[in-house]
Amino acid sequence: MKAISYLGEIEKLLGVPATTRSWNTIKKVADILEHALEAIS
């Protein structure tokens, strides 16, 4: 059930509905965002 609440938080941040099939997907998105933030810092 925690996953559902996390998806709700992601939806709030992005402003669009979010869905995922596994935690691997969330991990990949987080990694991409982390690298993007490092690149602009």
N, C-alpha and C positions, 0 to 999 in steps of 0.2 A: 504494500500500500504506500510505502514511502516514495516509490517511483512515480506514482500518480501526483503526489504533492510536488515533487521535483519538477515534473513536466509542467505543472501549473505555474511554478516560478519561472521556468524558461519561457512559457507563453507570455507572462507579464513582461519579462525583459525584452523579448523580441516583438511583442505586439501582434503576434500571429499564432494560430493554433500550431502546436508541436506534437509530434509523435515519434516514437522510436521503436525499434525491434529488439534492441539489446543494449546493455551497458557499454559494449564495445563501440557502438555508434556514438554514444555520449562522450566516451573517452576520446574518440577520433576528433569530434567537433571541438572539445576542450583543448586538445593538442594543437589543432589548427589555429584556434583563437589565441592560444598562448604564444605560438610562434609569430602570429601577425602582430601581437602587441609588442613582442621583443623587437620586431623589425622596425616599428615606428618609434621606438624609444631611443 
